[in-house]
Amino acid sequence: MGLFKKSASSQSSSGGITMIPAAKPIIGDEERAAVDRVLRSGMLAQGPEVKAFEEEFSQHVEGRHCVAVNSGTSALHLGFIAAGIKAGDEVIVPSFSFAATANSVALAGGTPVFADIDPKTFNMDPAHVESLITPRTKAIMPVHLYGHIAAMDQFEAICKKHNLILIEDSAQAHLATLNGRPTGAWGSVASFSFYPTKNMTAGEGGMVTTDSADIARMLRLLRNQGQEVIYQNEVVGFNNRMTDIHAAIGRVQLRKLPGWTATRQNNAEFLSANLKNVVTPFVAPGTTHAYHQYTIRIEGEDAAKRDRFMAQIRERGVGCGVYYPTPIHRLPSFKLQLDLPETEKVIKECVSLPVHPSLSKADLEKIVTVVNDVAAKL
Ligand SMILES: *Cc1c(COP(=O)(O)O)cnc(C)c1O
C-alpha cells in the first residue's frame, strides 16, 4: 500500500496480511484546516486557541478550571506540585498502569505507594488503598484504566475520612461517568492526555482540571516559567505550555469526541454480545465506559497461553496489545518487591482488542470470528 493512499477501511497491510490495527488516530480535513489557520496567523505559541480549548474542555468537566499543557505527563506532574505534594509525601497509585502515573509522583518529589486492583474493573481496589494509608499519605490517585471510571464515590469517602487529597489520572477516560458525573470533575485535580492513541488527540498535549481557583492559578504559573506577567517570575516554573497549533487540533477533536465515544461503546457492545470463551470487560453499575481499550482476559494466569492467543489472532489479521506487560513497581525505574496478587494475575491474562471508532461492521465481525476460533482451540 502506498504511503499516501487514502483508504476508507481501518485496515493496513504488512507482509501480506491485512491487519486491523489495535489503535488508530482519526485526522480529517477539519484538523488540517485548523492547523493551517494557526500557521497562517503567524502566532504559533500558547495564545487564543489554547484559551478557547480550555473553555470548551471545561464544558465536559462540570465547568471546572482547565489548564492546557504539553502532555498528559506534564498535566500529572504540575497537578501534583500545584496540589502541594512534596518530598516525604506518599501518594497511593495503582501499579497496573502506564509508568507516567507513578513517574509524575516521583518527579514532584513524592513517593508513589502501589495498591492492588479489582480484577473485574482493572482499577484500584478501595479496600486495599485504605489499608496502605500511613501518617505520611497525602493523596490518592486512581487511574480510570482503559476508560472505566474508578470507584470515585468510595475514594471520595476515603479521602474525606482520612483528610487526603483526591487526584485523578484521567488520561484514558475522557467523558466516562459514574452516577452521571464525569471524570475530571471528582478530584481536587485531574489530568487528561491528548497523545495520538488516546480517545482524542492534539498531536501531544494534556489538560489539568481543578475546582480550585488557587490551584488553577498555580498551574498557569508552573507551565509558564512561574510568570503571569512577563519577566515577573513568581515561582520556579517550567515551560510546559501547549502551542496554539496543538490546541487547534484538540478543539476539532473535542467536538468529535462525544460521537466517537458513542461509537466505541457500540463497538464494545457488539464484541461483548458475541465473544465467547474469553472474559469480556465488566461495566460497573452506574458507570458509562469510554472504552479507550477493550480489554479481555484469557483465564488461567498463564502468560504463555495469552501470548499464544495474541500471536494467533495477529496471524489472522486482528491487531492487539498488552497494556501493560510489567507492573510499574517491578520496572527497573522502581524495582520494588511488593505483594500485589491481583495485579500479577491480570498482567498474565489481559489482551486489548481493537475498539476504535474507525472499525467497520466487517472489521467487528472478523474480530469476533477470529477471537472465538482461536479461543476455542487454545
Ligand atoms: C497516556 C497516559 C499518561 C501520559 O500521557 P502522555 O500524554 O503520554 O504524557 C498518563 N497516564 C496514563 C494512564 C496514560 O495512559
The ligand as a Gaussian input file, in Angstrom:
#p B3LYP/6-31G(d) Opt

LIG

0 1
 C       -1.050000       8.226000      28.272000
 C       -1.064000       8.158000      29.748000
 C       -0.370000       9.089000      30.535000
 C        0.594000      10.088000      29.985000
 O        0.104000      10.904000      28.986000
 P        1.118000      11.496000      27.885000
 O        0.263000      12.484000      27.161000
 O        1.550000      10.353000      27.037000
 O        2.240000      12.136000      28.603000
 C       -0.522000       9.027000      31.916000
 N       -1.281000       8.084000      32.489000
 C       -1.939000       7.153000      31.765000
 C       -2.785000       6.139000      32.478000
 C       -1.839000       7.139000      30.378000
 O       -2.480000       6.206000      29.672000

